[in-house]
Amino acid sequence: MKAGVAQIVLSHQIGSNVEKISSYIKSAAELKLDILCFPECSLTGYMREFNRIGRGEIEKALDVVHKHVMESRVNVIVGTPNYEQDSMFNAAVLLRVDKTRAVYNKNILTPFDKRYFTPGEGRLSFEVHGVKCGVLICRDQNSPVLAQRYAEEGARAIFILAAHYYPLKEAERKLDKNKALPIARAVENKVYVLKANAVGYLDNTISLGSSLIVDPEGLVIFQSNKIGEGILYSEVSSQINETSFCSS
């Protein structure tokens, strides 16, 4: 499985995010990736009033992205609010080339999340080219148990969608922690961890990128910088075969 994570600047304009996501899916196809993961709330942007976004607007945007997925033949994980009955969740939606979808709802919410979202339960396991994968969102990385459950189910790779927005000084202080936790989850469970973080300013906060791919021994195969956009990708298998960074 050739897997990638996209480090991108997010906007509160859904149309702009959809355009960027679609462009990155096209780039992923040129790189012959099997799957590409985007940051948390990459469809809508983060640090916003989520209760002002309509279900129809989100569904329409997902349909556009899924069309590009099927045309490009690249599976995609995108972050978005997810409505289920009367509840809204901070979710990751797997859009597959076979037209199917699957959803993971963030389990461990931040204080900001709790203003709008309901805590999720359960997991999302899936396979790409015979490689079993799992999904976590941002603060879920703090829990050894969530990652362990995926490993117990046979996962070989765990994708983490993140949007680490803080005031600048706090963002700098938390860089080491937000790198150490994916490494810990990889080592504990002998899995690859592929983390897609947002980058850049959103309102008065900043996310300092540093997306990364970690191998099952805890080796950081590659880490992006704190300011640039791009795709980080690696071959996920029993051995490290190929790793590269494609900036855009």
Secondary structure, DSSP 8 states (H G I E B T S, - for coil): -EEEEEE----S-HHHHHHHHHHHHHHHHHTT-SEEE--TTTTT-SSS-GGGS-HHHHHHHHHHHHHHHHHHT-EEEEEEEEEETTEEEEEEEEE-TTS-EEEEE-SS--TTGGGT-----S--EEEETTEEEEEEEGGGGG-HHHHHHHHHTT-SEEEEEE--EE-HHHHHHTHHHHHHHHHHHHHHHT-EEEEEE-EEEETTEEEE---EEE-TTS-EEEE--SS--EEEEEE-SSS---EEEEE-
